[in-house]
Amino acid sequence: MGALRPWVEAQSADAYYCVVDLHALTLQISPEELRNNTTDLLATYLAVGLDPDVCTIFIQSQVPYHAQLNWLLECVATYGELSRMVAFKEKSERQEGYRVGLLTYPVLQAADIFLYDSEEVPVGDDQRQHLELARDIAERFNNRFGETFRVPKECRPPSRRASWTSRSRREK
């Protein structure tokens, strides 16, 4: 819940919050469990204070452009890039018979970013490499097909303490 607090503070008409249910398909998960998890996460977004009258909240699989753009981006991403992703290496070593989606999900993540013309993307250390890949894919696509995608910048989500400290200083 603490990770979602900055989302609530940052919500605006330009903010998009997505339940990324397509990413969950890289796991062994039943359709019922996926539906329940999706509904629970959507309810959590609302419970923490995201307001659909202020921002846009949606379920990834309900917007077909995510999967469609994913395919186009996979056609410019390289196997070498994807196989070097630390998350893929770690997870594939722990799983026998991992799914191809585990290899390609950073491309779907790039599609998630590009569809909404994201200028800045908040990332933690574990996702920094994926954002770098998204930037590379955007640049490669733009060089090949013309200026199409914004090359997103990384922004660090504020820590709870940093957020509290900043507010405390403004209030004094």
N, C-alpha and C positions, 0 to 999 in steps of 0.2 A: 504494500500500500504506500509505503514511503517513496518508492520510485515513481509513483503516479502523481504525487503531490505537485511536482513542478509542471506537469501537464495541465492540471487544474488551474494553476496560476497563469499559465501561458495561453489558455484557450482564447480563441478569437475567431472571427469569421474566416480567417485564412488558415486556421489550424485543422488538420485532418488526423483522426485517430482510428486506427484500423485493428480489428481482431484478425490476426494472420493465421487463419485456419488452414490454408493451403500448405503453409510451412510445416504444420503438424503431421502432414502425410508422410514425412520422412521417417516417422516412427511406426512401430507396430501398434496400431490403435483401431479399435472397433468403430464402426460408424456411429453407434450409440454414444460411446465415450467422447468421440469428436464433437457430436452435436451438444452433449452436456457441457463439455469444456468450453465450447464456443459461447453458449448461452450464459454460462457462469462468468466468463470474462467480460462479456458485454454488460452484464448486470453489475459487475465490479466497477467498470468504467463509470457507469451512472451513479453508483453508490458513493464513489469518492468525490463526485461533484462535476464530472464532465457533463455539460449541458448541451443537448442537441439543438437547442435554440440559439446557442452561441457559437458552436463549432460543428464540424462534420464528424460523425462516428459511423463506421460501417464495418461490415464483415467482408473480408477479402474475396472469398469465393463467390460473393453476390455481384462482383464487378468483373465481368469476363475479360476486361482489358488487362488485368494482371497476368493471366495465363497467356493471353495473346502476345503481349509485349515480351513476356519471359521467353517465348520461342524465338522472336526476332533477335533478342539480346544473346541467347545461347548460340545463335549463328555467327556472332562476332567475338564471343568469348572463346578462350582456348582451353583445351584440356590441361595443359601445363599450368596455367594460372589457377585453375580450379583445384587441381591435385596438390598444389602447394599451400592451400588454405589450412591453417593450423587446426581449426575446428574439425575439418574433414579428416585430417590425419589422425587426430586423437580419437574421434568417434569411430572411424573405420577400423582402427586397430583393436577396439574393444568389441566390435560386432562382427560376427561371421555372416556373410551374405547381406551386407548393407545395401540399401536401395540407391539407385542412381540419383534420386532426388537429394540425397545427402551431399553428393558431389556438386549438384547444380543449384542448390537452394540460395547461394549468394547471388546468383543471377536473378532469381525471383525477387530477392531483396532489392536488387538494383531496379527492377521494374517497379516495385512498390515506391521507390524514391522518385523515379523519373516521371511516373504518371501524374504526379501532383506538383511537378516543376519545383521540387524542394530546393531551396537555396541553402539551408543549413540543416544538418542531420545530427541530432544528439546521439552520441555513441559512447559506450563504455570501452574499456581496454579490449574486451573479448570480441568486439565488433569492428574495431579500427581497421583491420586488414580487409574486411568485407567492404567497407566504405572506400578504401583505396582501390579495390577491384572495380567498384561501381564507377569511380572517377575515370579509371582507365578505359572501361567499356564505353562510357559516354564520349570520351575523347576519340576513341577509335571509330565509333559509330558516326560521330560528327565529321571526322576527317573523310570517311568513306561516302557518306550520304548527304553531307551538308549539315549546317547548324540545326540540330533537332533537340538535343537534350542539354539542359543546364548542368554544368559540372558542379556538384554539390560540395559545400565546405563542411568540415567537421565542427561541431560545437560540443563542448563538454557539458553534460547535464550538471547543474549545481548540486553539490552535496547538501544534505540537510543542514549541516552546521554552517556552510558558506551562505546558504540562503537565509538562515536565521540571523547570521552576523550582519549581512547586508541590510536586512530589514531593521535590525536593532540600531544600526548607525543612522539610517534615514529618520527613524523615529526620535532620535535624541536632538 
